[in-house]
Amino acid sequence: MKGRAEGPRARRRGADGTMEGMIVQPLTLYSMDGVRIDAGHLPGADGLCVVLAHGFTGNRRLPAPRRIAAALNRVAGVIAIDLRGHGRSGGLSTAGDREILDVDAAVRHARHLGYERVALVGFSMGGMIVIRHAALLGGVDAVVSVSAPARWYYRDTRPMRRAHWAIERRSGRVAVRLARRTRITPRGWVREPEAPYAVAGRISPVPLLVVHGDSDPFLPVEHAEQLYDAAGEPRELWVEPGFGHAEGAMTRALMGRIGDWAAARSLENRRSHS
């Protein structure tokens, strides 16, 4: 649903080189299991909507996700969401399991708004969530996963050990709730969800782009390679020199390339199935 525009305005550069103010339309969505999802919509033309999924402890109002949404708005409408347990959304984070229902709420709303094509772009935890959504629920036209883990329980870097502490220990959950407004379920998983690499092959024939940095301090490039190797065609792997991790490392140039890829590949996919 529409509400008052949020401030400050997200901004993008117009075709003539000037800066145009883009008004974010706030949305309240509901997942199929009843969780309230806070979202924002940047309207766009050309029939394409990009659904953005942030990383662990992130939210759509942080500076980096806002810049990314504004950059993608050059080629598409954008719906950015706060995943459950994050930001202003309800519920508790399940660290990549039930969050596919949050993404699905945004996909369904994009179709309700009349967008003919929907692409998913996710970062880190959001990157594995968009892979799992496209594989298990489907209904999208292109998928971009940036800096995503291929499998669960990876602890071979210090940042990933900190992330597991935040998820698995009571002291960690309290810390991220106070510091980042991230609420994590204390119950863990009822069953272990399908790992991203284990389901990546089901995305085909929807185009998949896997993006990873060779300087990622959280996850080595082998995670991107495992996702790419498990996926079917059409698929692409971009290993970016000097690129770090997820939203915080994203440059305007790389975001522009990702937006152009999503626009072109989603259109090709739609035409091939029309």
N, C-alpha and C positions, 0 to 999 in steps of 0.2 A: 504494500500500500504506500501511497505517497504521503509525505509530510513536509514540514518546513525545510528549506535548504540548510545544509550544515555549513558552518564557517570554521576557519577561513575557506575560501573557495579553492578547490583544486584547479591547477592551471595547466594549459598546454600551449605549444607554439603552433600558430596557424600556418596555412600554406604560404601566406605572404610574409612570414617571419615575425609577425606580431604575436604578443601573448594574449590569449583569449581566456576569460574567466569561465570555468566550467562548474556548474552548480551540482553538488551531490544531493541526490534525492534519497532521504533515509527510508529504509524498508524494515519491516518486521516480518520475518518468515518463520515457518514452523516445519521442522523435520517430520518424517513419517512416524517417528516414535515420540512426538509431542514436545520436542525441545524448541524453545524460542531462540531464533537466530537473528542477531542484529546484522544488518547489511546496508550498503550504500550503492546507489545506482548512478553511473554517469551515462546518460543517454548517448547513443551513437547511431550513425547511419550505416549504409551498406549491408544491412541484414545480419551482422555478426555481433554476438555478445561474448565477451571473455569473462569467465567466472574465476576469481582470484582466491586462492587458499594460502594463507600465511604459514609461517613456521611456528615451532613450539615456543610458547610464551609470547607470541606476537599478537597483534590485532590490526585491524584495517586503518585505525586512526594514527598509527605511528608514522613518522616522516617518510621512511623508506617505502612502505606499502602505498602511501599516498602518491609519492613520485611515480611509482610503477603504474598505478592506476591511471594517472594523468598521461603518462607516456603511451600506454596502450589505447587510451581514448582517441589517439590520433587515427587509429584504423578500425575501432570497434566501440560499441557500447561496453560498459564494464559493470559487473556486479561483484563487489568486494565484500567478503563475509568475515565476521568473527566466528571462528570455530567454537563449538560448545566448550564451556569452561574457560573461555578466553574473552577478554575485553568486556563488552556489554551483552554478550549472549548468555543464555541460561545454561543449565546443566553442568556436567562435570566432564573434563577431558578424559577420553579413553585412549589417548596416545596413538591414534591412527586407526582405530577399529570402527566405532559407530559414527565417526566423523564423515564417512561417505554419505550418510543421510543428510548431513548439513549441506554438503556440496549439491546433493540431489535437489534439495529445496530451492537452491539458487538456479539450478538448471531448469527446473519446472517453471519457476517464475519468469525466467528469460523467455521461455516458449510462450507463456501467458502474455508477455509484453509484445509478442509478435516477431521476435527475432527468428529468422529462418535457420541460422547456424549458431552453434554454441561451441566454444573452445574452452578447455580447462587449462589454467596455468597455476602450478603449485610450487612452493618453495620449501625445501627441507622436509619437515613432517608433512606439510601441505603437498609436497611433490609426491610422496608415497601415497597420500590420500587420493589425489586425482588419478593416479595409476590404478588404484584399487577400485575407485568409482567407475572408471571407464571399463575395467575388466568385468566387474561384478554386476553393475547396474546399467551401464551403457547409456545410449541416447545422446551422445555428443558427436562432434564432427572433427575434432582435433584435440590432442593432449600434449602439454609441455610440462615436463618434470625437471625442476632445477635443484641441484644439490641434494638429491633424495637418497636415503638409505635403501638398499636393495633387500635387506633382511632385518629381522629383529635381533635385539640383544648385542649389537656390536659395541664393544667397550675398549677397543684398542687405541683410542686417543683420549687425552685428558678431557676435552670438551664433552665427548660422549659419555665418559664416566660420570661427569657432573650431571648430565641430562638424566642418566639412569638413577642417580641419587635423588634428583628432584621428583622422579616418578615413583620410585620404589620405597623410599624412606619417609616416615612421617615428618621428620625434621626438614627434609627437602621439600615436601609438599607445602608445609607451613611457610617456608622461605619464599617459594615462588608465588604463593598466594599474596603474601605481604608486599613483595617487591614488584611483581609483574601482574597482579590481579588474575593469575591463572589458577583455576580450581581443578584439581586432579582427583579422579575417583580413588579412594583408598582400597577398593575391593579387587583391583586388578581385573584381568580378563576372565570371563566365565570359561571361555575356550580360547586357545591361541588363534588369532585371525590368520587368514592366508597371507603369507609374506608377499611384498610387492613383486619380487622376481618370479614367484611361483605362479602368479596370475597374469603377468605382463603379456604372455602370448595370446590371451583372450581379447586384447584390445583390437588386434587386426580384424578387419581391414581399415579401421580408423587410424589416421596418421599419428605417430608418436615421435616426439622430439625429446631426447635426454640431453640435458646440459649440465656440465660439471666443470669445476675449476681444478687445475693441476696444483693449486696452492690452498686447497680446502683444508682448514685445520681440524675439521670435524670428521670428515669421511674421505678416504682415498678414492682415486679414480676407479678402482676396481669395482666399486658399487655401481657406478654408471655403466661400466662395461658389462656387469652381470645383468643389469636391467636390459641393456641393448641386446645382448646375446639371447636373452629369453624371449624377447619380443618378436612378433612377426612383421612382415612388410605391410605397408610402408613405414620405415623407421629411419631415424637419423640420430647420430651421436656427435655432439659438439664438446670437445675438451678444450676449454678456454685457457690460454696461457696467462698466468698471473692472477687468475680469478680466484677469490676466496670462497666464502660460503653464503649462499642464499641472498635474501633481500639486501642485507647490509653491504654486500660487495657489488651489487648490480650497477652497471654503468648505463648512461643514456644510450650509448651506441649499441650495447648488447641488447638492451630492452627493445630498441627499435628493430633489430634483426629478428628478435623473437616475435614481436607484433606482426612484422611482415610475413614471417613463416606461418603464423597461425591464420592470418587472413588468406594467404594463398592456398595453403593445404586444406583448410576447411572448405574453401570454395571448390577445389578439385574433388574432394571427397563427396560433397553434395551433388556435384554434377555427375559423378560416376555412378551414383545411386538413384538418380532421378529418372 
